[in-house]
Amino acid sequence: MVGGAVGEPPRLVVAVQAPAVDGKANQAVIKQLADAFSLRARDFTIVFGELGRDKRIVINGQSPENKKTLQVKLEELMGVAPTLM
């Protein structure tokens, strides 16, 4: 499940059922994000929190136009008010 926000500043919620063993949960998180954003799994990199519940994930190689589209999609998934671009 991808959707909703938690914390301040708000962070996207991604819930997976895969066990946190041998990177399976991380792979499940990346797959769910790829599906939610209609991108390839290889476009995502976990840059912080590989061993924890809270993660920082980067979407690689996106054009400026696509970054705006991804920002809108992120805000939609989180259920937060759109930012001015």
PDB file of N, CA, C and O in Angstrom:
ATOM      1  N   MET A   1       0.843  -1.166   0.000  1.00  0.00           N
ATOM      2  CA  MET A   1       0.000   0.000   0.000  1.00  0.00           C
ATOM      3  C   MET A   1       0.894   1.237   0.000  1.00  0.00           C
ATOM      4  O   MET A   1       1.818   1.358   0.804  1.00  0.00           O
ATOM      5  N   VAL A   2       0.597   2.141  -0.913  1.00  0.00           N
ATOM      6  CA  VAL A   2       1.295   3.419  -0.968  1.00  0.00           C
ATOM      7  C   VAL A   2       0.242   4.502  -0.842  1.00  0.00           C
ATOM      8  O   VAL A   2      -0.668   4.581  -1.668  1.00  0.00           O
ATOM      9  N   GLY A   3       0.355   5.336   0.180  1.00  0.00           N
ATOM     10  CA  GLY A   3      -0.582   6.437   0.326  1.00  0.00           C
ATOM     11  C   GLY A   3      -0.702   6.894   1.759  1.00  0.00           C
ATOM     12  O   GLY A   3      -0.511   6.128   2.704  1.00  0.00           O
ATOM     13  N   GLY A   4      -1.020   8.157   1.891  1.00  0.00           N
ATOM     14  CA  GLY A   4      -1.124   8.763   3.198  1.00  0.00           C
ATOM     15  C   GLY A   4       0.195   9.390   3.606  1.00  0.00           C
ATOM     16  O   GLY A   4       1.230   9.176   2.975  1.00  0.00           O
ATOM     17  N   ALA A   5       0.134  10.158   4.660  1.00  0.00           N
ATOM     18  CA  ALA A   5       1.325  10.849   5.143  1.00  0.00           C
ATOM     19  C   ALA A   5       1.380  10.745   6.653  1.00  0.00           C
ATOM     20  O   ALA A   5       0.359  10.604   7.326  1.00  0.00           O
ATOM     21  N   VAL A   6       2.604  10.818   7.172  1.00  0.00           N
ATOM     22  CA  VAL A   6       2.818  10.765   8.609  1.00  0.00           C
ATOM     23  C   VAL A   6       3.930  11.740   8.952  1.00  0.00           C
ATOM     24  O   VAL A   6       4.857  11.944   8.168  1.00  0.00           O
ATOM     25  N   GLY A   7       3.829  12.341  10.134  1.00  0.00           N
ATOM     26  CA  GLY A   7       4.911  13.186  10.629  1.00  0.00           C
ATOM     27  C   GLY A   7       4.872  14.614  10.134  1.00  0.00           C
ATOM     28  O   GLY A   7       4.003  15.014   9.360  1.00  0.00           O
ATOM     29  N   GLU A   8       5.845  15.365  10.609  1.00  0.00           N
ATOM     30  CA  GLU A   8       6.000  16.769  10.235  1.00  0.00           C
ATOM     31  C   GLU A   8       7.480  17.039  10.055  1.00  0.00           C
ATOM     32  O   GLU A   8       8.217  16.947  11.037  1.00  0.00           O
ATOM     33  N   PRO A   9       7.960  17.364   8.879  1.00  0.00           N
ATOM     34  CA  PRO A   9       7.174  17.489   7.650  1.00  0.00           C
ATOM     35  C   PRO A   9       6.619  16.139   7.224  1.00  0.00           C
ATOM     36  O   PRO A   9       7.175  15.096   7.567  1.00  0.00           O
ATOM     37  N   PRO A  10       5.516  16.161   6.472  1.00  0.00           N
ATOM     38  CA  PRO A  10       4.875  14.902   6.107  1.00  0.00           C
ATOM     39  C   PRO A  10       5.763  14.014   5.238  1.00  0.00           C
ATOM     40  O   PRO A  10       6.499  14.486   4.372  1.00  0.00           O
ATOM     41  N   ARG A  11       5.665  12.706   5.501  1.00  0.00           N
ATOM     42  CA  ARG A  11       6.409  11.698   4.731  1.00  0.00           C
ATOM     43  C   ARG A  11       5.414  10.683   4.185  1.00  0.00           C
ATOM     44  O   ARG A  11       4.429  10.343   4.842  1.00  0.00           O
ATOM     45  N   LEU A  12       5.685  10.208   2.980  1.00  0.00           N
ATOM     46  CA  LEU A  12       4.818   9.233   2.325  1.00  0.00           C
ATOM     47  C   LEU A  12       4.851   7.905   3.078  1.00  0.00           C
ATOM     48  O   LEU A  12       5.910   7.460   3.521  1.00  0.00           O
ATOM     49  N   VAL A  13       3.692   7.280   3.218  1.00  0.00           N
ATOM     50  CA  VAL A  13       3.582   5.975   3.863  1.00  0.00           C
ATOM     51  C   VAL A  13       3.601   4.888   2.786  1.00  0.00           C
ATOM     52  O   VAL A  13       2.834   4.933   1.824  1.00  0.00           O
ATOM     53  N   VAL A  14       4.488   3.918   2.968  1.00  0.00           N
ATOM     54  CA  VAL A  14       4.549   2.732   2.105  1.00  0.00           C
ATOM     55  C   VAL A  14       4.540   1.527   3.038  1.00  0.00           C
ATOM     56  O   VAL A  14       5.461   1.345   3.835  1.00  0.00           O
ATOM     57  N   ALA A  15       3.503   0.710   2.938  1.00  0.00           N
ATOM     58  CA  ALA A  15       3.389  -0.473   3.800  1.00  0.00           C
ATOM     59  C   ALA A  15       3.588  -1.730   2.959  1.00  0.00           C
ATOM     60  O   ALA A  15       2.978  -1.888   1.901  1.00  0.00           O
ATOM     61  N   VAL A  16       4.448  -2.619   3.442  1.00  0.00           N
ATOM     62  CA  VAL A  16       4.705  -3.878   2.734  1.00  0.00           C
ATOM     63  C   VAL A  16       4.545  -5.047   3.701  1.00  0.00           C
ATOM     64  O   VAL A  16       4.654  -4.884   4.917  1.00  0.00           O
ATOM     65  N   GLN A  17       4.287  -6.212   3.149  1.00  0.00           N
ATOM     66  CA  GLN A  17       4.159  -7.413   3.962  1.00  0.00           C
ATOM     67  C   GLN A  17       5.419  -8.263   3.938  1.00  0.00           C
ATOM     68  O   GLN A  17       5.542  -9.213   4.711  1.00  0.00           O
ATOM     69  N   ALA A  18       6.348  -7.931   3.065  1.00  0.00           N
ATOM     70  CA  ALA A  18       7.585  -8.715   2.952  1.00  0.00           C
ATOM     71  C   ALA A  18       8.388  -8.612   4.245  1.00  0.00           C
ATOM     72  O   ALA A  18       8.410  -7.555   4.876  1.00  0.00           O
ATOM     73  N   PRO A  19       9.038  -9.684   4.638  1.00  0.00           N
ATOM     74  CA  PRO A  19       9.839  -9.647   5.864  1.00  0.00           C
ATOM     75  C   PRO A  19      11.098  -8.800   5.681  1.00  0.00           C
ATOM     76  O   PRO A  19      11.658  -8.714   4.588  1.00  0.00           O
ATOM     77  N   ALA A  20      11.518  -8.187   6.763  1.00  0.00           N
ATOM     78  CA  ALA A  20      12.744  -7.374   6.734  1.00  0.00           C
ATOM     79  C   ALA A  20      13.953  -8.295   6.873  1.00  0.00           C
ATOM     80  O   ALA A  20      14.732  -8.180   7.819  1.00  0.00           O
ATOM     81  N   VAL A  21      14.094  -9.200   5.925  1.00  0.00           N
ATOM     82  CA  VAL A  21      15.171 -10.191   5.919  1.00  0.00           C
ATOM     83  C   VAL A  21      15.783 -10.210   4.524  1.00  0.00           C
ATOM     84  O   VAL A  21      15.069 -10.298   3.524  1.00  0.00           O
ATOM     85  N   ASP A  22      17.099 -10.129   4.464  1.00  0.00           N
ATOM     86  CA  ASP A  22      17.821 -10.205   3.191  1.00  0.00           C
ATOM     87  C   ASP A  22      17.352  -9.168   2.175  1.00  0.00           C
ATOM     88  O   ASP A  22      17.376  -9.433   0.973  1.00  0.00           O
ATOM     89  N   GLY A  23      16.930  -8.001   2.632  1.00  0.00           N
ATOM     90  CA  GLY A  23      16.543  -6.921   1.727  1.00  0.00           C
ATOM     91  C   GLY A  23      15.185  -7.085   1.066  1.00  0.00           C
ATOM     92  O   GLY A  23      14.832  -6.307   0.180  1.00  0.00           O
ATOM     93  N   LYS A  24      14.413  -8.091   1.486  1.00  0.00           N
ATOM     94  CA  LYS A  24      13.116  -8.342   0.849  1.00  0.00           C
ATOM     95  C   LYS A  24      12.135  -7.196   1.059  1.00  0.00           C
ATOM     96  O   LYS A  24      11.399  -6.840   0.140  1.00  0.00           O
ATOM     97  N   ALA A  25      12.115  -6.615   2.249  1.00  0.00           N
ATOM     98  CA  ALA A  25      11.205  -5.496   2.507  1.00  0.00           C
ATOM     99  C   ALA A  25      11.610  -4.281   1.676  1.00  0.00           C
ATOM    100  O   ALA A  25      10.749  -3.597   1.124  1.00  0.00           O
ATOM    101  N   ASN A  26      12.900  -4.010   1.582  1.00  0.00           N
ATOM    102  CA  ASN A  26      13.363  -2.887   0.761  1.00  0.00           C
ATOM    103  C   ASN A  26      12.974  -3.089  -0.699  1.00  0.00           C
ATOM    104  O   ASN A  26      12.536  -2.145  -1.357  1.00  0.00           O
ATOM    105  N   GLN A  27      13.129  -4.301  -1.209  1.00  0.00           N
ATOM    106  CA  GLN A  27      12.740  -4.593  -2.591  1.00  0.00           C
ATOM    107  C   GLN A  27      11.242  -4.380  -2.788  1.00  0.00           C
ATOM    108  O   GLN A  27      10.815  -3.871  -3.824  1.00  0.00           O
ATOM    109  N   ALA A  28      10.450  -4.767  -1.800  1.00  0.00           N
ATOM    110  CA  ALA A  28       9.003  -4.588  -1.885  1.00  0.00           C
ATOM    111  C   ALA A  28       8.633  -3.107  -1.872  1.00  0.00           C
ATOM    112  O   ALA A  28       7.732  -2.686  -2.597  1.00  0.00           O
ATOM    113  N   VAL A  29       9.322  -2.319  -1.054  1.00  0.00           N
ATOM    114  CA  VAL A  29       9.083  -0.871  -1.018  1.00  0.00           C
ATOM    115  C   VAL A  29       9.376  -0.264  -2.386  1.00  0.00           C
ATOM    116  O   VAL A  29       8.568   0.502  -2.913  1.00  0.00           O
ATOM    117  N   ILE A  30      10.518  -0.600  -2.957  1.00  0.00           N
ATOM    118  CA  ILE A  30      10.903  -0.059  -4.264  1.00  0.00           C
ATOM    119  C   ILE A  30       9.891  -0.478  -5.332  1.00  0.00           C
ATOM    120  O   ILE A  30       9.511   0.338  -6.172  1.00  0.00           O
ATOM    121  N   LYS A  31       9.455  -1.726  -5.311  1.00  0.00           N
ATOM    122  CA  LYS A  31       8.479  -2.190  -6.300  1.00  0.00           C
ATOM    123  C   LYS A  31       7.169  -1.428  -6.172  1.00  0.00           C
ATOM    124  O   LYS A  31       6.583  -1.034  -7.180  1.00  0.00           O
ATOM    125  N   GLN A  32       6.705  -1.216  -4.950  1.00  0.00           N
ATOM    126  CA  GLN A  32       5.452  -0.482  -4.760  1.00  0.00           C
ATOM    127  C   GLN A  32       5.584   0.967  -5.217  1.00  0.00           C
ATOM    128  O   GLN A  32       4.665   1.513  -5.826  1.00  0.00           O
ATOM    129  N   LEU A  33       6.728   1.590  -4.923  1.00  0.00           N
ATOM    130  CA  LEU A  33       6.940   2.964  -5.382  1.00  0.00           C
ATOM    131  C   LEU A  33       6.992   3.027  -6.905  1.00  0.00           C
ATOM    132  O   LEU A  33       6.405   3.923  -7.512  1.00  0.00           O
ATOM    133  N   ALA A  34       7.690   2.085  -7.518  1.00  0.00           N
ATOM    134  CA  ALA A  34       7.777   2.052  -8.982  1.00  0.00           C
ATOM    135  C   ALA A  34       6.379   1.926  -9.591  1.00  0.00           C
ATOM    136  O   ALA A  34       6.058   2.616 -10.558  1.00  0.00           O
ATOM    137  N   ASP A  35       5.561   1.055  -9.033  1.00  0.00           N
ATOM    138  CA  ASP A  35       4.192   0.895  -9.531  1.00  0.00           C
ATOM    139  C   ASP A  35       3.383   2.175  -9.324  1.00  0.00           C
ATOM    140  O   ASP A  35       2.668   2.605 -10.229  1.00  0.00           O
ATOM    141  N   ALA A  36       3.488   2.778  -8.157  1.00  0.00           N
ATOM    142  CA  ALA A  36       2.709   3.977  -7.840  1.00  0.00           C
ATOM    143  C   ALA A  36       3.081   5.161  -8.727  1.00  0.00           C
ATOM    144  O   ALA A  36       2.223   5.967  -9.087  1.00  0.00           O
ATOM    145  N   PHE A  37       4.359   5.262  -9.076  1.00  0.00           N
ATOM    146  CA  PHE A  37       4.830   6.389  -9.887  1.00  0.00           C
ATOM    147  C   PHE A  37       4.969   6.033 -11.369  1.00  0.00           C
ATOM    148  O   PHE A  37       5.408   6.863 -12.165  1.00  0.00           O
ATOM    149  N   SER A  38       4.600   4.816 -11.739  1.00  0.00           N
ATOM    150  CA  SER A  38       4.710   4.348 -13.131  1.00  0.00           C
ATOM    151  C   SER A  38       6.129   4.496 -13.667  1.00  0.00           C
ATOM    152  O   SER A  38       6.342   4.981 -14.779  1.00  0.00           O
ATOM    153  N   LEU A  39       7.094   4.071 -12.858  1.00  0.00           N
ATOM    154  CA  LEU A  39       8.501   4.101 -13.238  1.00  0.00           C
ATOM    155  C   LEU A  39       9.079   2.701 -13.085  1.00  0.00           C
ATOM    156  O   LEU A  39       8.391   1.778 -12.649  1.00  0.00           O
ATOM    157  N   ARG A  40      10.344   2.553 -13.447  1.00  0.00           N
ATOM    158  CA  ARG A  40      11.042   1.275 -13.273  1.00  0.00           C
ATOM    159  C   ARG A  40      11.649   1.222 -11.870  1.00  0.00           C
ATOM    160  O   ARG A  40      12.018   2.254 -11.309  1.00  0.00           O
ATOM    161  N   ALA A  41      11.747   0.043 -11.322  1.00  0.00           N
ATOM    162  CA  ALA A  41      12.342  -0.113  -9.991  1.00  0.00           C
ATOM    163  C   ALA A  41      13.770   0.415  -9.969  1.00  0.00           C
ATOM    164  O   ALA A  41      14.202   0.971  -8.959  1.00  0.00           O
ATOM    165  N   ARG A  42      14.508   0.255 -11.056  1.00  0.00           N
ATOM    166  CA  ARG A  42      15.899   0.717 -11.080  1.00  0.00           C
ATOM    167  C   ARG A  42      16.027   2.244 -11.057  1.00  0.00           C
ATOM    168  O   ARG A  42      17.131   2.768 -10.909  1.00  0.00           O
ATOM    169  N   ASP A  43      14.904   2.964 -11.202  1.00  0.00           N
ATOM    170  CA  ASP A  43      14.932   4.425 -11.106  1.00  0.00           C
ATOM    171  C   ASP A  43      15.008   4.900  -9.652  1.00  0.00           C
ATOM    172  O   ASP A  43      15.232   6.084  -9.404  1.00  0.00           O
ATOM    173  N   PHE A  44      14.826   3.996  -8.696  1.00  0.00           N
ATOM    174  CA  PHE A  44      14.798   4.343  -7.278  1.00  0.00           C
ATOM    175  C   PHE A  44      16.054   3.844  -6.572  1.00  0.00           C
ATOM    176  O   PHE A  44      16.543   2.748  -6.842  1.00  0.00           O
ATOM    177  N   THR A  45      16.567   4.677  -5.657  1.00  0.00           N
ATOM    178  CA  THR A  45      17.721   4.300  -4.846  1.00  0.00           C
ATOM    179  C   THR A  45      17.443   4.660  -3.392  1.00  0.00           C
ATOM    180  O   THR A  45      17.061   5.792  -3.095  1.00  0.00           O
ATOM    181  N   ILE A  46      17.632   3.710  -2.490  1.00  0.00           N
ATOM    182  CA  ILE A  46      17.535   4.001  -1.057  1.00  0.00           C
ATOM    183  C   ILE A  46      18.866   4.622  -0.651  1.00  0.00           C
ATOM    184  O   ILE A  46      19.911   3.976  -0.736  1.00  0.00           O
ATOM    185  N   VAL A  47      18.825   5.884  -0.207  1.00  0.00           N
ATOM    186  CA  VAL A  47      20.060   6.578   0.166  1.00  0.00           C
ATOM    187  C   VAL A  47      20.237   6.680   1.678  1.00  0.00           C
ATOM    188  O   VAL A  47      21.313   7.040   2.154  1.00  0.00           O
ATOM    189  N   PHE A  48      19.192   6.367   2.429  1.00  0.00           N
ATOM    190  CA  PHE A  48      19.263   6.403   3.888  1.00  0.00           C
ATOM    191  C   PHE A  48      18.204   5.455   4.431  1.00  0.00           C
ATOM    192  O   PHE A  48      17.094   5.397   3.904  1.00  0.00           O
ATOM    193  N   GLY A  49      18.534   4.722   5.467  1.00  0.00           N
ATOM    194  CA  GLY A  49      17.557   3.895   6.163  1.00  0.00           C
ATOM    195  C   GLY A  49      17.385   2.502   5.610  1.00  0.00           C
ATOM    196  O   GLY A  49      16.341   1.879   5.803  1.00  0.00           O
ATOM    197  N   GLU A  50      18.393   2.008   4.926  1.00  0.00           N
ATOM    198  CA  GLU A  50      18.291   0.672   4.343  1.00  0.00           C
ATOM    199  C   GLU A  50      17.994  -0.397   5.397  1.00  0.00           C
ATOM    200  O   GLU A  50      17.364  -1.410   5.094  1.00  0.00           O
ATOM    201  N   LEU A  51      18.447  -0.171   6.634  1.00  0.00           N
ATOM    202  CA  LEU A  51      18.230  -1.149   7.702  1.00  0.00           C
ATOM    203  C   LEU A  51      17.137  -0.738   8.682  1.00  0.00           C
ATOM    204  O   LEU A  51      16.916  -1.425   9.679  1.00  0.00           O
ATOM    205  N   GLY A  52      16.445   0.379   8.411  1.00  0.00           N
ATOM    206  CA  GLY A  52      15.433   0.866   9.338  1.00  0.00           C
ATOM    207  C   GLY A  52      14.074   1.034   8.681  1.00  0.00           C
ATOM    208  O   GLY A  52      13.907   0.793   7.486  1.00  0.00           O
ATOM    209  N   ARG A  53      13.113   1.450   9.484  1.00  0.00           N
ATOM    210  CA  ARG A  53      11.747   1.658   8.989  1.00  0.00           C
ATOM    211  C   ARG A  53      11.624   2.936   8.185  1.00  0.00           C
ATOM    212  O   ARG A  53      10.908   2.970   7.183  1.00  0.00           O
ATOM    213  N   ASP A  54      12.315   3.992   8.609  1.00  0.00           N
ATOM    214  CA  ASP A  54      12.270   5.275   7.906  1.00  0.00           C
ATOM    215  C   ASP A  54      13.361   5.294   6.854  1.00  0.00           C
ATOM    216  O   ASP A  54      14.514   4.969   7.135  1.00  0.00           O
ATOM    217  N   LYS A  55      12.991   5.677   5.639  1.00  0.00           N
ATOM    218  CA  LYS A  55      13.935   5.644   4.530  1.00  0.00           C
ATOM    219  C   LYS A  55      13.910   6.964   3.773  1.00  0.00           C
ATOM    220  O   LYS A  55      12.905   7.674   3.767  1.00  0.00           O
ATOM    221  N   ARG A  56      15.009   7.272   3.149  1.00  0.00           N
ATOM    222  CA  ARG A  56      15.080   8.374   2.193  1.00  0.00           C
ATOM    223  C   ARG A  56      15.394   7.727   0.856  1.00  0.00           C
ATOM    224  O   ARG A  56      16.397   7.030   0.704  1.00  0.00           O
ATOM    225  N   ILE A  57      14.521   7.969  -0.105  1.00  0.00           N
ATOM    226  CA  ILE A  57      14.642   7.324  -1.412  1.00  0.00           C
ATOM    227  C   ILE A  57      14.698   8.402  -2.484  1.00  0.00           C
ATOM    228  O   ILE A  57      13.924   9.359  -2.467  1.00  0.00           O
ATOM    229  N   VAL A  58      15.627   8.228  -3.418  1.00  0.00           N
ATOM    230  CA  VAL A  58      15.813   9.172  -4.514  1.00  0.00           C
ATOM    231  C   VAL A  58      15.285   8.539  -5.797  1.00  0.00           C
ATOM    232  O   VAL A  58      15.471   7.346  -6.038  1.00  0.00           O
ATOM    233  N   ILE A  59      14.622   9.361  -6.619  1.00  0.00           N
ATOM    234  CA  ILE A  59      14.226   8.932  -7.958  1.00  0.00           C
ATOM    235  C   ILE A  59      15.259   9.501  -8.913  1.00  0.00           C
ATOM    236  O   ILE A  59      15.427  10.718  -9.003  1.00  0.00           O
ATOM    237  N   ASN A  60      15.952   8.624  -9.626  1.00  0.00           N
ATOM    238  CA  ASN A  60      17.084   9.007 -10.466  1.00  0.00           C
ATOM    239  C   ASN A  60      16.673   9.328 -11.899  1.00  0.00           C
ATOM    240  O   ASN A  60      15.684   8.809 -12.416  1.00  0.00           O
ATOM    241  N   GLY A  61      17.476  10.211 -12.534  1.00  0.00           N
ATOM    242  CA  GLY A  61      17.428  10.417 -13.970  1.00  0.00           C
ATOM    243  C   GLY A  61      16.144  10.971 -14.540  1.00  0.00           C
ATOM    244  O   GLY A  61      15.742  10.569 -15.631  1.00  0.00           O
ATOM    245  N   GLN A  62      15.488  11.877 -13.846  1.00  0.00           N
ATOM    246  CA  GLN A  62      14.232  12.423 -14.342  1.00  0.00           C
ATOM    247  C   GLN A  62      14.444  13.826 -14.914  1.00  0.00           C
ATOM    248  O   GLN A  62      15.225  14.614 -14.382  1.00  0.00           O
ATOM    249  N   SER A  63      13.738  14.122 -15.999  1.00  0.00           N
ATOM    250  CA  SER A  63      13.809  15.449 -16.615  1.00  0.00           C
ATOM    251  C   SER A  63      13.110  16.460 -15.712  1.00  0.00           C
ATOM    252  O   SER A  63      12.294  16.075 -14.875  1.00  0.00           O
ATOM    253  N   PRO A  64      13.419  17.762 -15.870  1.00  0.00           N
ATOM    254  CA  PRO A  64      12.736  18.780 -15.058  1.00  0.00           C
ATOM    255  C   PRO A  64      11.212  18.715 -15.201  1.00  0.00           C
ATOM    256  O   PRO A  64      10.488  18.908 -14.224  1.00  0.00           O
ATOM    257  N   GLU A  65      10.728  18.445 -16.407  1.00  0.00           N
ATOM    258  CA  GLU A  65       9.284  18.358 -16.620  1.00  0.00           C
ATOM    259  C   GLU A  65       8.698  17.168 -15.861  1.00  0.00           C
ATOM    260  O   GLU A  65       7.638  17.277 -15.245  1.00  0.00           O
ATOM    261  N   ASN A  66       9.389  16.044 -15.910  1.00  0.00           N
ATOM    262  CA  ASN A  66       8.901  14.856 -15.214  1.00  0.00           C
ATOM    263  C   ASN A  66       8.990  15.028 -13.698  1.00  0.00           C
ATOM    264  O   ASN A  66       8.165  14.479 -12.969  1.00  0.00           O
ATOM    265  N   LYS A  67       9.976  15.781 -13.216  1.00  0.00           N
ATOM    266  CA  LYS A  67      10.078  16.036 -11.771  1.00  0.00           C
ATOM    267  C   LYS A  67       8.829  16.739 -11.265  1.00  0.00           C
ATOM    268  O   LYS A  67       8.339  16.434 -10.177  1.00  0.00           O
ATOM    269  N   LYS A  68       8.310  17.682 -12.050  1.00  0.00           N
ATOM    270  CA  LYS A  68       7.082  18.381 -11.653  1.00  0.00           C
ATOM    271  C   LYS A  68       5.910  17.405 -11.585  1.00  0.00           C
ATOM    272  O   LYS A  68       5.108  17.450 -10.652  1.00  0.00           O
ATOM    273  N   THR A  69       5.817  16.531 -12.569  1.00  0.00           N
ATOM    274  CA  THR A  69       4.754  15.525 -12.596  1.00  0.00           C
ATOM    275  C   THR A  69       4.866  14.593 -11.393  1.00  0.00           C
ATOM    276  O   THR A  69       3.862  14.257 -10.765  1.00  0.00           O
ATOM    277  N   LEU A  70       6.094  14.178 -11.076  1.00  0.00           N
ATOM    278  CA  LEU A  70       6.314  13.296  -9.928  1.00  0.00           C
ATOM    279  C   LEU A  70       5.972  13.994  -8.617  1.00  0.00           C
ATOM    280  O   LEU A  70       5.439  13.362  -7.705  1.00  0.00           O
ATOM    281  N   GLN A  71       6.272  15.290  -8.509  1.00  0.00           N
ATOM    282  CA  GLN A  71       5.941  16.052  -7.305  1.00  0.00           C
ATOM    283  C   GLN A  71       4.427  16.091  -7.105  1.00  0.00           C
ATOM    284  O   GLN A  71       3.935  15.906  -5.992  1.00  0.00           O
ATOM    285  N   VAL A  72       3.696  16.332  -8.193  1.00  0.00           N
ATOM    286  CA  VAL A  72       2.233  16.350  -8.110  1.00  0.00           C
ATOM    287  C   VAL A  72       1.710  14.975  -7.684  1.00  0.00           C
ATOM    288  O   VAL A  72       0.818  14.884  -6.842  1.00  0.00           O
ATOM    289  N   LYS A  73       2.261  13.911  -8.262  1.00  0.00           N
ATOM    290  CA  LYS A  73       1.843  12.550  -7.902  1.00  0.00           C
ATOM    291  C   LYS A  73       2.147  12.255  -6.435  1.00  0.00           C
ATOM    292  O   LYS A  73       1.325  11.656  -5.741  1.00  0.00           O
ATOM    293  N   LEU A  74       3.320  12.672  -5.960  1.00  0.00           N
ATOM    294  CA  LEU A  74       3.689  12.478  -4.558  1.00  0.00           C
ATOM    295  C   LEU A  74       2.688  13.165  -3.640  1.00  0.00           C
ATOM    296  O   LEU A  74       2.218  12.571  -2.669  1.00  0.00           O
ATOM    297  N   GLU A  75       2.365  14.410  -3.945  1.00  0.00           N
ATOM    298  CA  GLU A  75       1.414  15.151  -3.113  1.00  0.00           C
ATOM    299  C   GLU A  75       0.037  14.499  -3.148  1.00  0.00           C
ATOM    300  O   GLU A  75      -0.667  14.464  -2.139  1.00  0.00           O
ATOM    301  N   GLU A  76      -0.343  13.981  -4.318  1.00  0.00           N
ATOM    302  CA  GLU A  76      -1.616  13.274  -4.446  1.00  0.00           C
ATOM    303  C   GLU A  76      -1.625  12.015  -3.570  1.00  0.00           C
ATOM    304  O   GLU A  76      -2.594  11.757  -2.855  1.00  0.00           O
ATOM    305  N   LEU A  77      -0.553  11.244  -3.629  1.00  0.00           N
ATOM    306  CA  LEU A  77      -0.459  10.027  -2.821  1.00  0.00           C
ATOM    307  C   LEU A  77      -0.469  10.338  -1.327  1.00  0.00           C
ATOM    308  O   LEU A  77      -1.044   9.592  -0.534  1.00  0.00           O
ATOM    309  N   MET A  78       0.164  11.435  -0.952  1.00  0.00           N
ATOM    310  CA  MET A  78       0.248  11.799   0.461  1.00  0.00           C
ATOM    311  C   MET A  78      -1.034  12.443   0.965  1.00  0.00           C
ATOM    312  O   MET A  78      -1.295  12.466   2.168  1.00  0.00           O
ATOM    313  N   GLY A  79      -1.837  12.970   0.036  1.00  0.00           N
ATOM    314  CA  GLY A  79      -3.057  13.652   0.434  1.00  0.00           C
ATOM    315  C   GLY A  79      -2.794  15.019   1.024  1.00  0.00           C
ATOM    316  O   GLY A  79      -3.528  15.481   1.898  1.00  0.00           O
ATOM    317  N   VAL A  80      -1.725  15.678   0.535  1.00  0.00           N
ATOM    318  CA  VAL A  80      -1.398  17.021   1.010  1.00  0.00           C
ATOM    319  C   VAL A  80      -1.712  18.027  -0.078  1.00  0.00           C
ATOM    320  O   VAL A  80      -1.822  17.676  -1.252  1.00  0.00           O
ATOM    321  N   ALA A  81      -1.857  19.288   0.325  1.00  0.00           N
ATOM    322  CA  ALA A  81      -2.149  20.358  -0.624  1.00  0.00           C
ATOM    323  C   ALA A  81      -0.985  20.536  -1.589  1.00  0.00           C
ATOM    324  O   ALA A  81       0.174  20.501  -1.175  1.00  0.00           O
ATOM    325  N   PRO A  82      -1.283  20.728  -2.873  1.00  0.00           N
ATOM    326  CA  PRO A  82      -0.211  20.939  -3.855  1.00  0.00           C
ATOM    327  C   PRO A  82       0.606  22.181  -3.542  1.00  0.00           C
ATOM    328  O   PRO A  82       0.082  23.179  -3.046  1.00  0.00           O
ATOM    329  N   THR A  83       1.900  22.104  -3.840  1.00  0.00           N
ATOM    330  CA  THR A  83       2.767  23.266  -3.687  1.00  0.00           C
ATOM    331  C   THR A  83       2.762  24.051  -4.979  1.00  0.00           C
ATOM    332  O   THR A  83       2.493  23.502  -6.048  1.00  0.00           O
ATOM    333  N   LEU A  84       3.057  25.323  -4.882  1.00  0.00           N
ATOM    334  CA  LEU A  84       3.165  26.153  -6.083  1.00  0.00           C
ATOM    335  C   LEU A  84       4.475  25.860  -6.770  1.00  0.00           C
ATOM    336  O   LEU A  84       5.525  25.800  -6.130  1.00  0.00           O
ATOM    337  N   MET A  85       4.413  25.679  -8.075  1.00  0.00           N
ATOM    338  CA  MET A  85       5.638  25.394  -8.831  1.00  0.00           C
ATOM    339  C   MET A  85       5.956  26.527  -9.756  1.00  0.00           C
ATOM    340  O   MET A  85       6.952  26.474 -10.478  1.00  0.00           O
TER     341      MET A  85
END
